[in-house]
Amino acid sequence: MKKIALSLASVLAATAFAPEASAIPAFARQTGMACSACHAQHFPILNGFGRAFKAAGFTMMGSQEKVEGDHLSLPAVMNFGQLLKVRYQKSSGTAGTPSGVDTNGGQWQFPDEYALFVGGRMADNGAVKVGVMAENALGGTDAGIVAGLRVPVVVEMDAALISVIPFTTDSLGPFYGYTESSQGINRAIRWAEHRTDISAAQYTGLGNSPATGIAVMAHADMGYISITRYANTFASAIAMSSTAIEIAATPTIADFATIISVNVLSGESDKQNDSGFAVNAADGAIEAGTTTYSKSVTKATAVSAQAHGEMGGMETGLYFQTSSTPVDSTFGKKSATVIGADFTVIPHTLSLGAAIRSAKKVSGGTDKSDNSTTFTAVYDLAQNIALVANYTKYSDKTLQSHGGDSLFTGMLEAAW
């Protein structure tokens, strides 16, 4: 553990003089550090310090005042942050179809997402640390306003960190409990906005579903192993009969910080089925739908590699990922391989990237190719405010929900 503590201290020292941001989210308030201390290139990609902060259960603090006593160490002020996404989407299909989701005519989504985050240290008794991260949605969910919650309990050993992490999420997948990947293993942590086009895991569904479970994670300097028992449900009391495993190596190769990981889902779960909203036949009033559960086989795999460093004087992110699910799985038969790259062409300001997806899925009983090419741009107005543009061209428009062969997304993303 001394080795891990030393590397955390050296990273903290290296980032202590990062430029201040005018408005910073919950964890930045706790650590007293700028957003760039934890994020490489642009939000939400994690750098080495961000990954170390996450592994330590979100408990590390800076100069923020504490309330301390025997077996008590809390931030004096509860740390909050807000995330806002406002999107415009335009697809190239026929306007007016599909009914009710007309991105073909150009659609403003205000907000696409608006959430209140609460997180940070809950306890620190030396060898045992407890943290929390809670996401609360603008709209109601099955659990009131809570859309995601995890409570890492971290035990410091001589050469490793051992964590037990109970969690629930409405849509971020079974690796919401723990992953350090920036490639959509957890739906929220992805390097570009068009998630199914730049993430093979998101295309197959491996990182995108309701999940409630407990992750057990062992973390050392060269990597980590996370084993999770979970159910494909959100915020409910139900048997956890599926397993999610991630084995990751995190070496530094040619000055690039890398993560090479294997992810496997297996088992059988009660899948949560939400009917959304229904119209009352008697008076035409809109009523909340019902939630039912059905047995489903859980099978999926992913292999990923990512590297962050500098190339030609530019901050660079390099990505490879392949993922597949069998025909009898919860997600249906799908496979995809994605390669991508992201370059910061103007330091701390403009990043440009591209991704190529080679994919297949069953449609009408036949395996069909579903390939795409995506171009990305992120312009940081500030460390916590960005303008984002993604453009994707598809090989087969009949396989897209909007029926078009291209999709453009323009977005304002802000966290404060």
Phi, psi and chi 1 to 4 in degrees:
 res  aa     phi    psi   chi1   chi2   chi3   chi4
   1 MET       -  -27.4 -169.0   57.6 -127.6      -
   2 LYS   -60.3  -38.3  -69.4  179.5 -179.6  178.0
   3 LYS   -65.2  -42.5 -164.6  173.2  179.8 -177.9
   4 ILE   -64.9  -44.6  -67.6  177.0      -      -
   5 ALA   -62.0  -38.1      -      -      -      -
   6 LEU   -65.4  -43.3 -178.3   59.8      -      -
   7 SER   -67.2  -35.1   29.2      -      -      -
   8 LEU   -64.0  -42.5  -72.4  179.6      -      -
   9 ALA   -65.0  -39.2      -      -      -      -
  10 SER   -68.2  -37.5   61.3      -      -      -
  11 VAL   -67.0  -40.8  175.3      -      -      -
  12 LEU   -60.0  -44.2 -179.0   61.8      -      -
  13 ALA   -64.4  -37.7      -      -      -      -
  14 ALA   -68.5  -26.1      -      -      -      -
  15 THR  -104.5    0.2   55.3      -      -      -
  16 ALA   -64.6  -23.0      -      -      -      -
  17 PHE  -105.2   20.5  -62.4  100.4      -      -
  18 ALA   -63.7  148.1      -      -      -      -
  19 PRO   -62.0  143.3   21.0  -31.8      -      -
  20 GLU   -73.4  149.2  -69.1  -79.2  -35.9      -
  21 ALA  -106.2  152.9      -      -      -      -
  22 SER   -71.9  -26.6   59.3      -      -      -
  23 ALA  -143.4  129.8      -      -      -      -
  24 ILE  -132.8  146.1   49.1  179.1      -      -
  25 PRO   -74.5 -172.3  -19.3   33.2      -      -
  26 ALA   -56.1  -51.0      -      -      -      -
  27 PHE   -71.4  -31.6  -65.8  143.6      -      -
  28 ALA   -64.9  -36.4      -      -      -      -
  29 ARG   -64.7  -38.5  -68.4 -173.1  170.0   95.9
  30 GLN   -69.7  -42.5  175.4  171.1  -65.9      -
  31 THR   -85.4  -18.4   60.9      -      -      -
  32 GLY    71.4   25.3      -      -      -      -
  33 MET  -121.9  156.3  -59.1  170.3   70.3      -
  34 ALA   -70.7  163.6      -      -      -      -
  35 CYS   -58.8  -35.7  -58.2      -      -      -
  36 SER   -67.3  -12.4   59.3      -      -      -
  37 ALA   -64.9  -33.7      -      -      -      -
  38 CYS  -106.4  -16.1  -77.1      -      -      -
  39 HIS  -117.8  131.8  -63.9  -71.3      -      -
  40 ALA   -88.7  139.1      -      -      -      -
  41 GLN    61.6  -68.2  -67.6 -171.9  -84.4      -
  42 HIS  -160.2  159.6   51.2   78.3      -      -
  43 PHE   -61.3  141.7  177.6   84.8      -      -
  44 PRO  -102.6   22.1   38.2  -35.5      -      -
  45 ILE   -63.9  128.4  -57.1  167.3      -      -
  46 LEU   -89.8  136.7  -66.5  174.4      -      -
  47 ASN   -93.5 -171.6   62.4   18.5      -      -
  48 GLY   -61.3  -40.5      -      -      -      -
  49 PHE   -69.7  -40.1  178.5   70.9      -      -
  50 GLY   -60.8  -38.4      -      -      -      -
  51 ARG   -69.2  -38.2  -72.8  157.6   45.8 -163.7
  52 ALA   -66.6  -39.8      -      -      -      -
  53 PHE   -61.9  -41.6  178.9   77.3      -      -
  54 LYS   -66.4  -42.9 -176.7  175.0 -175.1  178.4
  55 ALA   -61.9  -30.8      -      -      -      -
  56 ALA   -85.1   10.9      -      -      -      -
  57 GLY    79.3   24.5      -      -      -      -
  58 PHE    63.4   25.8  -44.2  120.8      -      -
  59 THR  -101.2  -13.0   58.7      -      -      -
  60 MET   -63.9  137.0 -169.1  179.3  -59.8      -
  61 MET  -126.1  157.2  -66.9 -170.5   65.5      -
  62 GLY  -106.5 -125.2      -      -      -      -
  63 SER   -88.9    1.6   59.0      -      -      -
  64 GLN   -58.6  139.4 -173.7 -178.3   38.9      -
  65 GLU   -62.5  144.3 -174.3  179.5   -7.4      -
  66 LYS  -119.9  156.6  -54.9  177.8 -173.9   69.7
  67 VAL  -104.6  114.3  175.9      -      -      -
  68 GLU  -130.5  151.5  -66.2 -171.3  -67.7      -
  69 GLY  -170.4 -167.8      -      -      -      -
  70 ASP   -60.9  120.1  -70.2  -19.1      -      -
  71 HIS    56.6   37.0  -54.7  -66.8      -      -
  72 LEU  -145.8  128.7  179.5   68.7      -      -
  73 SER  -153.9   98.4 -179.2      -      -      -
  74 LEU  -124.1  148.9  -71.9  169.5      -      -
  75 PRO   -60.3  140.2  -21.0   32.2      -      -
  76 ALA   -65.9  -26.1      -      -      -      -
  77 VAL  -123.7  132.3  176.9      -      -      -
  78 MET   -66.4  131.4 -174.3  174.8  -69.5      -
  79 ASN   -93.4  123.6  -69.5  -58.0      -      -
  80 PHE  -118.0  160.0  -69.9   85.8      -      -
  81 GLY  -153.9  153.9      -      -      -      -
  82 GLN  -124.0  145.3  -63.8 -176.3   72.7      -
  83 LEU  -124.7  130.2  174.5   67.5      -      -
  84 LEU  -128.0  132.0  171.0   67.6      -      -
  85 LYS  -125.5  124.0  -70.5 -176.3  177.4 -177.6
  86 VAL  -117.0  120.8  178.8      -      -      -
  87 ARG  -121.4  150.2  -64.3 -161.0  -49.7 -174.6
  88 TYR  -121.1  128.0  172.3   79.5      -      -
  89 GLN  -124.6  138.5  -71.0 -164.9  -46.6      -
  90 LYS  -138.2  116.4  177.5   70.1  171.1   68.7
  91 SER  -106.0  166.1   45.5      -      -      -
  92 SER   -98.8   10.3   60.3      -      -      -
  93 GLY   -77.0 -174.2      -      -      -      -
  94 THR   -73.3  127.1  -57.0      -      -      -
  95 ALA   -58.7  139.4      -      -      -      -
  96 GLY    94.0   -5.3      -      -      -      -
  97 THR  -131.3  143.9   58.7      -      -      -
  98 PRO   -69.5  152.8   27.5  -34.4      -      -
  99 SER   -58.0  130.5  178.2      -      -      -
 100 GLY    89.7  -15.2      -      -      -      -
 101 VAL  -131.1   67.5 -169.3      -      -      -
 102 ASP   -92.6   69.2 -172.0   15.5      -      -
 103 THR   -71.0  -17.7   55.4      -      -      -
 104 ASN   -65.4  -27.8  -67.3  -36.8      -      -
 105 GLY   -91.1    0.6      -      -      -      -
 106 GLY    87.9  120.1      -      -      -      -
 107 GLN  -131.4  125.0 -175.7 -178.0   77.2      -
 108 TRP   -89.0  131.9  -74.6   96.9      -      -
 109 GLN  -119.4   94.9  -60.9  158.3    0.4      -
 110 PHE  -123.7  106.2 -178.4   79.9      -      -
 111 PRO   -89.6  155.3   32.3  -33.8      -      -
 112 ASP   -71.8  -35.8  167.6   62.4      -      -
 113 GLU  -152.6  137.9 -178.2  177.6   -8.7      -
 114 TYR  -145.6  118.2  178.4   59.7      -      -
 115 ALA  -140.1  149.4      -      -      -      -
 116 LEU  -107.0  122.1  173.6   67.7      -      -
 117 PHE  -103.8  137.8  -70.7   85.6      -      -
 118 VAL  -126.0  128.9 -175.5      -      -      -
 119 GLY  -168.5  170.6      -      -      -      -
 120 GLY   129.3 -156.3      -      -      -      -
 121 ARG   -71.2  134.2  178.5 -176.1  -67.3 -172.9
 122 MET  -108.0  -34.8 -172.1 -175.2  -60.5      -
 123 ALA  -161.2  151.0      -      -      -      -
 124 ASP  -149.9  102.0 -174.4  -14.4      -      -
 125 ASN  -109.4   34.6  -69.1  -26.3      -      -
 126 GLY    89.8  -92.8      -      -      -      -
 127 ALA   -77.3  -19.8      -      -      -      -
 128 VAL  -119.7  127.7  179.0      -      -      -
 129 LYS  -126.6  142.8  -54.0  177.3 -172.6  -62.9
 130 VAL  -130.4  128.9 -176.2      -      -      -
 131 GLY  -126.0 -179.6      -      -      -      -
 132 VAL  -152.4  147.3   64.4      -      -      -
 133 MET  -140.9  121.7 -179.2  175.9  179.8      -
 134 ALA  -127.4  132.8      -      -      -      -
 135 GLU  -109.7  125.3  179.1 -178.9   -7.3      -
 136 ASN  -116.6  124.6  -57.7  -78.0      -      -
 137 ALA   -88.0  156.7      -      -      -      -
 138 LEU   -63.1  -44.5  174.3   67.1      -      -
 139 GLY   -92.6  167.7      -      -      -      -
 140 GLY   -72.2  148.4      -      -      -      -
 141 THR  -125.0 -177.1   70.3      -      -      -
 142 ASP   -62.3  -17.6  -70.6  -17.2      -      -
 143 ALA  -114.2   35.8      -      -      -      -
 144 GLY    84.3 -112.2      -      -      -      -
 145 ILE  -106.9  -10.7   63.0  168.6      -      -
 146 VAL   -69.4  126.9  175.5      -      -      -
 147 ALA  -111.1  -16.9      -      -      -      -
 148 GLY  -165.5  143.7      -      -      -      -
 149 LEU  -153.6  129.8  174.7   65.2      -      -
 150 ARG  -140.8  144.4   52.5 -171.3  150.6  174.2
 151 VAL  -130.1   87.5 -176.7      -      -      -
 152 PRO   -73.2  128.4   23.1  -30.2      -      -
 153 VAL  -109.6  114.8  179.3      -      -      -
 154 VAL  -114.2  128.5 -176.8      -      -      -
 155 VAL  -112.4  125.2  179.5      -      -      -
 156 GLU   -84.8  120.9  -66.2 -174.1   -8.9      -
 157 MET  -104.4  179.6  -51.2  -66.9  -75.2      -
 158 ASP   -62.2  -40.3  -73.6  -20.5      -      -
 159 ALA  -125.3    9.1      -      -      -      -
 160 ALA  -158.2  165.1      -      -      -      -
 161 LEU  -107.0  131.9  -61.5  172.2      -      -
 162 ILE  -113.7  123.8  -53.7  -62.6      -      -
 163 SER  -123.0  142.8  -60.0      -      -      -
 164 VAL  -118.3  123.6  177.7      -      -      -
 165 ILE  -130.1   93.6  -49.5  168.3      -      -
 166 PRO   -71.5  143.1   22.5  -28.4      -      -
 167 PHE  -156.7  160.6   69.3   91.1      -      -
 168 THR  -147.8  144.1 -171.2      -      -      -
 169 THR  -146.5  146.1  174.2      -      -      -
 170 ASP   -82.7  -17.2   65.3  -18.0      -      -
 171 SER  -160.9    1.3   62.7      -      -      -
 172 LEU   -94.4    0.0  -56.6 -174.7      -      -
 173 GLY    90.1  168.7      -      -      -      -
 174 PRO   -69.7  -15.2   22.6  -33.0      -      -
 175 PHE   -91.8   11.3  -65.1   99.8      -      -
 176 TYR   -59.5  -32.5  177.4   74.3      -      -
 177 GLY   -55.8  -52.5      -      -      -      -
 178 TYR  -161.1  131.8 -163.9   83.7      -      -
 179 THR  -164.6  152.0 -176.0      -      -      -
 180 GLU  -109.1    1.7  -65.2 -179.2   10.7      -
 181 SER   -68.1  146.9  173.0      -      -      -
 182 SER  -106.8   23.7  -65.3      -      -      -
 183 GLN  -116.7   28.5  -62.9 -164.2   72.7      -
 184 GLY    82.6   12.1      -      -      -      -
 185 ILE   -60.2  -40.6  -64.7  -63.7      -      -
 186 ASN  -102.3  121.0  169.4  -18.6      -      -
 187 ARG   -49.2  -36.1  172.4  174.8  168.4  169.0
 188 ALA   -75.6  -22.0      -      -      -      -
 189 ILE  -104.8   87.7  -49.4  -60.6      -      -
 190 ARG  -141.1  150.3   59.5 -174.6 -169.3  -89.5
 191 TRP   -81.2  -11.6   64.4  -85.5      -      -
 192 ALA  -146.5  164.5      -      -      -      -
 193 GLU   -76.4  -39.6 -177.8   66.3    8.5      -
 194 HIS   -74.1   83.7  -78.3 -173.1      -      -
 195 ARG   -62.5  -41.7   59.4 -174.2  178.0   87.1
 196 THR   -77.9  -11.6   59.8      -      -      -
 197 ASP   -95.1  -25.7  -57.2  -52.7      -      -
 198 ILE  -109.8   -0.8   60.0   88.3      -      -
 199 SER  -133.7  116.3  168.3      -      -      -
 200 ALA   -65.3  -34.5      -      -      -      -
 201 ALA   -64.4  -37.4      -      -      -      -
 202 GLN   -71.8  -34.4  -74.2  -61.9  -58.1      -
 203 TYR   -63.6  -43.8 -176.9   84.9      -      -
 204 THR   -81.2  -19.8   61.1      -      -      -
 205 GLY    99.3    0.5      -      -      -      -
 206 LEU   -60.5  -33.3  176.4  143.1      -      -
 207 GLY  -111.1   26.4      -      -      -      -
 208 ASN  -148.3   90.1  172.2   28.0      -      -
 209 SER  -172.6  162.1   65.7      -      -      -
 210 PRO   -62.6  148.1  -17.5   30.3      -      -
 211 ALA  -158.5  138.4      -      -      -      -
 212 THR  -133.2  126.9  -61.8      -      -      -
 213 GLY  -171.1 -168.2      -      -      -      -
 214 ILE  -133.4  121.5  -60.8  174.9      -      -
 215 ALA  -100.1  137.9      -      -      -      -
 216 VAL  -116.3  122.8  177.9      -      -      -
 217 MET  -129.7  134.6 -171.8  -91.0  -67.2      -
 218 ALA  -114.4  127.7      -      -      -      -
 219 HIS  -128.7  127.9 -167.4  -71.0      -      -
 220 ALA  -130.5  179.8      -      -      -      -
 221 ASP   -59.9  -33.3  -77.2  -10.2      -      -
 222 MET   -99.6    5.2  -70.4  -59.2  -66.9      -
 223 GLY   157.9 -169.3      -      -      -      -
 224 TYR  -154.3  159.2   62.2   91.0      -      -
 225 ILE  -129.1  129.8  -61.6  174.3      -      -
 226 SER  -125.5  128.2  177.1      -      -      -
 227 ILE  -122.5  124.6  -59.1  174.3      -      -
 228 THR  -125.2  131.9  -57.9      -      -      -
 229 ARG  -102.8  132.1  -70.3  -70.4  -76.1  177.8
 230 TYR  -154.7  168.9   74.8   99.5      -      -
 231 ALA  -122.4  149.9      -      -      -      -
 232 ASN   -79.6   52.6  -72.4  -40.5      -      -
 233 THR  -138.3  166.3   60.9      -      -      -
 234 PHE  -119.7  126.2  169.8   55.2      -      -
 235 ALA    49.1   55.3      -      -      -      -
 236 SER  -145.2  155.1   56.7      -      -      -
 237 ALA   -88.8  106.8      -      -      -      -
 238 ILE  -156.8  157.4 -157.4  162.7      -      -
 239 ALA   -64.7  135.6      -      -      -      -
 240 MET   -98.2   95.7  -62.3  176.5 -173.4      -
 241 SER  -116.5   12.0   51.0      -      -      -
 242 SER  -113.5  157.6  -74.2      -      -      -
 243 THR  -126.7  135.2  -58.6      -      -      -
 244 ALA  -120.3  127.7      -      -      -      -
 245 ILE  -125.6  131.9  -61.8  173.7      -      -
 246 GLU  -126.3  128.4 -179.5  173.6   20.4      -
 247 ILE  -118.7  120.8  -58.7  173.0      -      -
 248 ALA  -133.1  137.6      -      -      -      -
 249 ALA  -106.3  139.9      -      -      -      -
 250 THR  -128.9   57.7   56.9      -      -      -
 251 PRO   -80.2  165.9   31.6  -36.3      -      -
 252 THR  -100.5  121.8  -62.1      -      -      -
 253 ILE  -122.6  117.8  -58.4  174.3      -      -
 254 ALA    51.8   44.3      -      -      -      -
 255 ASP    68.4   11.2  -66.5  -32.3      -      -
 256 PHE  -102.4  126.8  -85.4   74.0      -      -
 257 ALA   -77.1  120.0      -      -      -      -
 258 THR  -118.7  154.6   66.0      -      -      -
 259 ILE  -132.1  119.5  -57.9  176.2      -      -
 260 ILE  -116.9  118.3  -57.6  167.1      -      -
 261 SER  -137.6  154.0   62.3      -      -      -
 262 VAL  -122.7  130.9  176.4      -      -      -
 263 ASN  -123.0  135.1  -63.8   77.4      -      -
 264 VAL  -136.0  132.1  178.3      -      -      -
 265 LEU  -112.5  139.3  -57.3 -176.6      -      -
 266 SER  -154.0  160.9   62.2      -      -      -
 267 GLY   117.8 -160.2      -      -      -      -
 268 GLU  -141.8  134.2 -177.6  180.0   71.0      -
 269 SER  -133.0  161.9  -73.9      -      -      -
 270 ASP   -82.9  107.5  -74.6  -41.7      -      -
 271 LYS   -76.2  135.2 -178.2 -177.6  178.3 -176.5
 272 GLN   -83.2  126.4 -177.0  170.3  -49.3      -
 273 ASN  -118.6  114.3  -53.4  -61.7      -      -
 274 ASP  -106.4  127.9  -65.8  -53.2      -      -
 275 SER   -87.2    1.4   61.3      -      -      -
 276 GLY    71.6 -120.3      -      -      -      -
 277 PHE  -119.3  150.5  -64.3   92.6      -      -
 278 ALA  -130.4  156.3      -      -      -      -
 279 VAL  -102.0  123.8  177.3      -      -      -
 280 ASN   -66.6  123.3 -172.4  -55.7      -      -
 281 ALA   -66.7  -27.1      -      -      -      -
 282 ALA   -74.4  -47.9      -      -      -      -
 283 ASP  -123.3    2.5   56.9   13.8      -      -
 284 GLY    77.4    4.5      -      -      -      -
 285 ALA   -71.6  146.7      -      -      -      -
 286 ILE   -85.4  127.4  -63.6  176.7      -      -
 287 GLU  -121.9  155.8  -61.1  176.5  -19.5      -
 288 ALA   -64.2  141.5      -      -      -      -
 289 GLY   -77.4 -170.9      -      -      -      -
 290 THR  -111.5  156.7   57.8      -      -      -
 291 THR  -112.7  124.5  -62.5      -      -      -
 292 THR  -125.0  169.3   60.4      -      -      -
 293 TYR  -131.2  144.3  -59.8   93.2      -      -
 294 SER  -140.9  150.0   59.9      -      -      -
 295 LYS   -69.5  138.1  -72.2  -69.4 -176.7 -176.9
 296 SER  -146.1  146.2   62.1      -      -      -
 297 VAL   -82.1  133.9  174.6      -      -      -
 298 THR  -108.7  110.5  -57.1      -      -      -
 299 LYS  -145.0  127.5  -70.5 -176.5  179.8  179.4
 300 ALA  -168.9  150.9      -      -      -      -
 301 THR  -137.1  154.4   58.4      -      -      -
 302 ALA  -149.8  143.3      -      -      -      -
 303 VAL  -125.7  128.8  176.8      -      -      -
 304 SER  -133.3  151.1  -51.1      -      -      -
 305 ALA  -144.9  132.7      -      -      -      -
 306 GLN  -139.3  152.1   67.4 -179.0   56.0      -
 307 ALA  -144.4  135.4      -      -      -      -
 308 HIS  -126.1  129.0  -69.0  102.5      -      -
 309 GLY  -171.7 -144.0      -      -      -      -
 310 GLU  -126.2  141.2  -77.0 -164.7    6.9      -
 311 MET  -140.4  122.8 -171.4  177.9  -67.1      -
 312 GLY    60.3   31.1      -      -      -      -
 313 GLY    79.0    3.7      -      -      -      -
 314 MET  -109.6  138.7  -63.1 -177.2  -67.8      -
 315 GLU   -58.6  135.4  -78.7 -171.4  -86.6      -
 316 THR  -136.5  138.2  -60.0      -      -      -
 317 GLY  -121.2  127.4      -      -      -      -
 318 LEU  -117.4  135.8  -56.7  175.1      -      -
 319 TYR  -136.1  138.0  -57.0   96.8      -      -
 320 PHE  -140.1  137.6  166.8   84.2      -      -
 321 GLN  -156.8  138.7 -170.6  176.9   70.5      -
 322 THR  -132.5  141.5 -174.7      -      -      -
 323 SER  -148.9  149.3 -179.3      -      -      -
 324 SER  -151.0  153.5   63.3      -      -      -
 325 THR  -135.8  143.3   59.1      -      -      -
 326 PRO   -78.6  168.6   28.8  -34.0      -      -
 327 VAL   -65.5  -25.0   69.8      -      -      -
 328 ASP   -94.9   12.6   61.4  -17.6      -      -
 329 SER   -87.3  171.0   76.1      -      -      -
 330 THR   -53.9  -35.1  -57.2      -      -      -
 331 PHE   -92.9   -6.4  -45.8  107.6      -      -
 332 GLY    81.1  165.7      -      -      -      -
 333 LYS   -78.0  116.2 -174.3  177.5 -178.7 -179.4
 334 LYS  -148.0  153.0  -62.8  177.5 -176.9  176.9
 335 SER  -149.7  149.9   63.4      -      -      -
 336 ALA  -157.1  148.1      -      -      -      -
 337 THR  -130.9  132.2  -61.5      -      -      -
 338 VAL  -129.1  134.0  175.7      -      -      -
 339 ILE  -121.3  141.9   56.9  172.5      -      -
 340 GLY  -152.5  162.9      -      -      -      -
 341 ALA  -148.4  146.1      -      -      -      -
 342 ASP  -136.6  122.9 -167.3   20.7      -      -
 343 PHE  -120.9  131.5  -59.6   95.1      -      -
 344 THR   -88.4   97.7  -58.0      -      -      -
 345 VAL   -82.8  -24.6  -63.9      -      -      -
 346 ILE  -122.6  115.5  -58.5  177.0      -      -
 347 PRO   -52.1  132.1  -26.8   35.3      -      -
 348 HIS    62.3   12.9  -46.2  -61.9      -      -
 349 THR  -133.3  -59.1  -57.0      -      -      -
 350 LEU  -126.6  125.7  177.6   63.5      -      -
 351 SER  -119.8  137.0  -64.3      -      -      -
 352 LEU  -124.0  138.2  -59.5  176.4      -      -
 353 GLY  -146.2  172.4      -      -      -      -
 354 ALA  -153.1  151.9      -      -      -      -
 355 ALA  -143.8  143.5      -      -      -      -
 356 ILE  -119.1  126.3  -61.8  173.1      -      -
 357 ARG  -113.5  127.9 -176.8 -170.5   75.3 -164.2
 358 SER  -110.5  117.5  174.5      -      -      -
 359 ALA  -141.5  156.9      -      -      -      -
 360 LYS  -139.3  145.8  -72.7 -172.8  176.5 -178.3
 361 LYS  -150.1  159.3   68.1  177.8  177.5 -179.3
 362 VAL   -80.9  125.5  173.1      -      -      -
 363 SER  -138.5  120.6  178.3      -      -      -
 364 GLY    63.5   30.0      -      -      -      -
 365 GLY    81.4    4.9      -      -      -      -
 366 THR  -124.7  139.3  -56.2      -      -      -
 367 ASP   -69.5  125.6  -83.7  -14.4      -      -
 368 LYS  -127.8  143.8  -66.4 -172.1  176.0 -178.4
 369 SER   -75.2  137.9  -65.1      -      -      -
 370 ASP  -136.4   69.4 -171.8   15.8      -      -
 371 ASN   -89.7  157.4  -55.7  -30.9      -      -
 372 SER  -154.3  156.2   68.9      -      -      -
 373 THR  -127.0  129.8  -58.0      -      -      -
 374 THR  -124.7  137.9  -60.0      -      -      -
 375 PHE  -117.4  138.5  -60.5   96.0      -      -
 376 THR  -129.8  150.3   71.7      -      -      -
 377 ALA  -146.1  137.0      -      -      -      -
 378 VAL  -130.0  121.0  177.7      -      -      -
 379 TYR  -113.6  112.6 -174.9   87.0      -      -
 380 ASP   -84.5  110.3  -73.5  -34.5      -      -
 381 LEU   -70.3  -31.9  -61.6  172.9      -      -
 382 ALA  -154.2  174.1      -      -      -      -
 383 GLN   -60.1  -25.8  -73.0 -172.1   30.9      -
 384 ASN  -113.3    8.0   58.5  -46.6      -      -
 385 ILE  -136.7  126.3  -56.2  173.6      -      -
 386 ALA  -137.7  147.4      -      -      -      -
 387 LEU  -101.2  129.9  -62.2  175.3      -      -
 388 VAL  -124.3  137.4  177.1      -      -      -
 389 ALA  -134.0  131.2      -      -      -      -
 390 ASN  -129.1  137.2  -78.2 -164.5      -      -
 391 TYR  -131.9  127.2  175.1   80.5      -      -
 392 THR  -123.9  135.3  -60.8      -      -      -
 393 LYS  -111.3  129.7 -174.4   73.5  171.9  177.7
 394 TYR  -107.1  148.1  -60.2   99.7      -      -
 395 SER   -79.4  -27.3   63.7      -      -      -
 396 ASP  -137.7  102.8 -170.9  -17.9      -      -
 397 LYS   -69.3  -21.0   64.6 -177.8 -179.0 -179.3
 398 THR   -69.7  -16.7   66.3      -      -      -
 399 LEU   -92.4   -3.1  -62.6  178.0      -      -
 400 GLN   -95.0  142.3  -46.2  -46.6  -45.0      -
 401 SER   -61.7  -28.4   60.9      -      -      -
 402 HIS   -90.1   -6.7   46.5   71.0      -      -
 403 GLY    72.8   13.3      -      -      -      -
 404 GLY  -110.1  166.0      -      -      -      -
 405 ASP   -99.0    7.7   64.2    0.4      -      -
 406 SER  -153.4  158.6   66.2      -      -      -
 407 LEU  -144.2  130.0  174.2   65.6      -      -
 408 PHE  -114.5  136.4  168.3   78.9      -      -
 409 THR  -127.9  125.8  -62.1      -      -      -
 410 GLY  -114.7  135.9      -      -      -      -
 411 MET  -145.9  142.4 -176.7  176.2   72.8      -
 412 LEU  -103.3  124.9  168.8   67.4      -      -
 413 GLU  -123.4  128.2 -178.4  176.4   36.6      -
 414 ALA  -140.6  140.6      -      -      -      -
 415 ALA  -133.0  132.7      -      -      -      -
 416 TRP  -152.9      -   68.5   95.9      -      -
